[in-house]
Amino acid sequence: MRYYTTTTEYNCGIDLHARQMYICLMNKDGRILVHRNVRRNDFNYFLKIVDPYRHDLTVCCECTFNWYWLADACQDAGITFVLGHALYMKALHGSKTKNDRIDSEKIAHLLRSNLIPPGYTYPAEKRPLRMLLRRRTYFVWKRSELLAQMTVGAMTEGIEFSGVSQHRRQAWMEALIAAHSNELYREAVRANMHIVQHYDRMIDKLERIILKHTRRDHGWQYNLLRTVPGIGKVIALTILYETDDMSRFPRVQDFSSYCRLVKGTVASAGIIKGTRGGKLGNAYLKWAFSQAAILGKRSHPKLRKCAQQLEAKHKKPVANAILASKLGRAVYFMLRDRKPFDVNKVTGDNN
């Protein structure tokens, strides 16, 4: 675990909520100078009460759902902002009594003591495109739910229809409607189809917008990622925008951990007793590399051979996880060193 090292005389911990924030400002010795609630998240009032200390101040809050505006406001005001990793901080400052006043004070103490595990403050100018990509992913999930409902609905009625792929959307939908004899069932299918078609159009529109900006601003990174077997346009976009700048990971181990490609261990007296932390990190990157491993071994003979060797030693899910970790390490060095994909370095085959 890494910790943020503060360099300012004054440190302010903020317990941030949707409509208020409790602040605790103290000096390096731990003497509390300001400790009060700011209603309606009034940042101008916050600036007013911290003005005597603003020249040498660091502000910290936990990574809650609404931290974006506070990070941007601090940046505009020229105040150093630190984003605390909420899950790690929860383990550090747990106590018997918990309220906003105590939480803000503990965050301030952790900050001045250099015990804040920092999260990544994603740049404000890049957030809209990442949000658009995540929205596209959400629409894909909802579309899949509707398609699955229509298929299962036909099965519950004992209806069998085959020979038409879901990828041929219009023909598949017409075959499904024709398979139902009851008009009410047909109407339900038509309603689902209407929403699915709307999702199709919206997903296609968002992809074109995202690709347009990507080719303009991150063309070489995108093209480099597409050289990896199993990484198509959507997986490449996910890796690109969920990672942001690869230089923020000093080591490949840090990147693998952030991608949920490795787990932590629980050890005592030199004995490993289990694993932990499998859900600490970025879920989107975990999905991207897991999909890349499955698709890559289908399309590339050397990756297929490597996967078969791993499956001979481990269970198939474990083998897929190992291959995903290998691809994650490869992507790290590719983007860091600006080098194309080399399958021999992934498989360890020098022939």
N, C-alpha and C positions, 0 to 999 in steps of 0.2 A: 504494500500500500504506500502510495506517495502522499506527502503532506506539503501544503502551501507554506512558504516562508514569508511572513509579513515584514515589511521594511519601514512601515510608517509608525509615528508616535501614537496615533489614536486609531482604535479599531472599533467598528460598529457591527454588532450582530443584529440581524433582523429576522423576526418570526413573521413570515409573509402569509397573508390570507387574501381572499378575494376582495374584501371590502375594508380591510384595515391591516396595519402592520405594527407590531410592537418592536421598538428599537431599544438597544442598550449600547451606549457608547462609553468606552473606558480607555484609560491610558495604558502604557506598557506595564505599569506596576499593578494593574487590576483595579484601580480606583474608578468607580462608576461616576461619570460626569453627566450623562443624560440617560434617563430611563423612563420612557413613557409610551403611550399608545398613540398612533397617528391614524385617525379615522378617515375613511374614504380614500385611503392610500394617497393622501395629498402630498405629492412630492415637493411642491413649493414650500409647504409648511415644514417638511423634513429639512430642506436646505436652510431654512431660516433658523431652526433650532441647533443645527450642527455647524452653522457658519463660523463660529470661533475656532473650530477644529478642522475645517474643510481643507486647509492648506496642506495637511499631512494626515490624510484619512484613508482607511480601507474599509469597504462595506462588504459584508458577507451575508448570504441567505442560503437556505437549503434549496435543492433543485425540485421545486414544486411545479405544478402545471402552469403557473402564471408568472414565472420569473423573467420572461422576455422584456416586458416593459421596464422593469426595475434596472436590468442590465443596460438597456439602451439609454435610460434617463441618467444613470451614473456616468456612462461614457460621454454623453453630451455635456454633463456638468464638470467633466474632468476629474471625476472621483474614481479611484481604483476599485474595481468590483471583482469579488471572488464568488464563484458558484460552488457551494458545498455538495458533495455527493450524498444524497439523502439516506441511502441504505447503509453506507459506511458510518455516517454521523449518528444514525439511530443506535448503533452498537456502542458508540463512544460516550454519548451523553444521556443514556437511559438513567432514570431515577424513580423513586417511589412516588413523588409528587410531580405532576406535570401541568403546566399552564403556559400561556403566552409569555408572561413576564419572566418565568424561570427559563424557558427555552431561549429567549433572546439573550439573556445573560450568559447562558452556557455557550451559545454560539460565539459570543464576544470573547469569552475566556479561551475557547478552543482556537480562535483566530490569533489572539495575542500570544498564545503558547505554541504556535506553529503546529497545531494538531488538526487542521482542517484538511480532510481528503478532498481535493478539488475535482469538480466535474468540468466538462468542456463547455465553454461559453461559445456556442455556435454563432458565427458572424451574422449580424442583422441583415446585411445585404444578400446573403445566400439563403436565408430561411424561407422566403416565399417559394423558391423553386423546390426545395426539399418538401415543403408542405404540400405543393401541388403533386409531387411524386407519391407521397404518402396517401393523398386523397385518391389518386388513381389506383393504388394498391387496395384501398378500402372498397372502392367500387368493384374491383375484380372479385374480392371476397364475397360481396353481396350478390353479384351476378352468379357466382358459383353456387351459392346457397339456393337461389331460385331454380337454377338448372337441376340441381340435385333434388329439390322438392318435386319438380315435374316428373323426373325419372322414377323416384320412389312412389309418387302418386299413381303412376301407371302400373307399377309392380303390385301395389296393394289391391288394384282392381283386376289383377291377373292378366294384364294386357302385355303382350310381347310384340315389339316392333324392332327390327334389326335391318342392317344393310345401309343405314344412313348415319354418318358420323355427325357428332355435335359441332364439329368445325364447319360443316356445311349447314350453317345456322338456319336458313330459310327452309331448306328441304327437310331438315330434322324436325322443325316446328310443325310443318304441314303434315308430316307423317304421324306426329304425336296427336295432332288434332283429329286426323282421320281414324286413328286407332280407338278413340273414345266414341262410344255409341250414344251416351247420354249428353244432351245439349248443355246441361248445367256444368258437367265436367269440362266440356269444350270451352265454355265461357270462362271458367277458372284458368284453364290453360292459356287462353287468349290474353287474359289479364296479366299473367306472369310473363308471357312472351312480349307484351307491350313494354314492360319494365326492362326486360332483358335487352331488347333492341335499343331502348334509350341508353342503357348502360354501355352497349356496344359503341354507339355514336360518341358518347361522352369520353369513354376510355381512349378511343382513337383520336379524338380532338386533343386531349391532354397529352398523349404521347407525342403528337406532332409539335405541340408548343414546347414541351420539355426538350425534345431532340433539337429543335431549332436553337434554343439558348445554349444547349450543351455543345453543339458543334461550333458555335461562335466563341464560347468562353473556355471550354475545356476539351477541345477537339483532340489533342494528342493523348490525354489521359483516357478518353473514351475509346479511341482507336486502339490504344495499347491493351486495354482490358478485353476488347473483342478478339484479340489473338489467342485468348485462353479457351481451350475446348470446353464447351458446356456453358460459357458465359455469353448469353445473347444480349440484345439491346436493353431489356428491362433489368436483368441482373447487373449488367454493367452500370446502368444509371443508379441502381440501388447502392452498389459498392461506392460509386463516385460521390454521391451526395450524402450518404450516411457516414463516410469516412472524413470527408472534407480534405484537410491538408495532412498528408502522410507524415510530414515533419513533426507533427505533434506527438508521434510515438517514437521515443528514443530507441526502443529495441523492438525486434520482431515479436518477442514474447508479450510485450504490452499490447500490440495490435491483435495478436491471437486471443488474448484474454478479453479485450474489448469486443471481439467478434463472437464471444462465447464458444470458441473452438477448443478451449482447454478448461479444466476444472481445477479448483484449489483442493488442497488436501488437509485433512485433520490429523495431526500427529502429536504424540505425547511420549516422552522418554525414548525418543528415537523410533517409535512404532507408529506406522501409518494406520489409522483407524477408520478412514473413510474419505469421502470427498465432499466438497461444498462449493457454493458460489456458481453453480451451473447457470443460474439465471441473472447473474451480474454481467451487464454488458448490453450490447445493442442487438435486439431481437431481429431487426431487419437484416443485419449482416449475417447473423446465424442462419437465417432462411436462405439468403443469397448463396452462401458458400455450400450449404447442404444441397441445394438444387444444382449448383454447378458441378458438384461431385457426381451426382446421379446422372446428369446429362453428359458430363465429360467422359465417363467410362463407357457410355453407349456409343459415343461418336469417335473416340480416339483409341486405336488398338493398344498403344502402350499404357494408357490409363486403364484400359480394360484388363490388361494383363496384371498390372499393379493391384487393381481392385480384387482380382481373383486370388492373388497371393495373400492379400490381407484377409480375405474371407476364409482362406484355408487355415489361418491362425486364430481368427476371432469370429464372433458372430457377425452377421451381415450389417446390423445397425452400427456396431463398433467399427467395422471396416469402413463404412461410409463416412463416419465421423473422422477417422484418421485421414482418409483421402481429402475430406473437406479442409482439415487442418493443413495438409500439405499444400493445397491450392491457396489457402489464405496466406501462408508464408511466401509462396511464389509471388502473389499479387503485391505483398508488402515490398519486396525487393524490386519488382518491376516498376512500381510507381515511384519508389525512392530513388532508384538509379536510372530510370528512364530506359529500361531494356525490355525487349519483347520476351514473350513466354518461351521458356526452354523446358520441354517435357522431360528431358533426361535428368534435369536437376530435381524434378519432382519424383521420378521413379527410381533414381539412383542408377540408371542404366547408362553406361558409357559407350555402348556399342552403337 
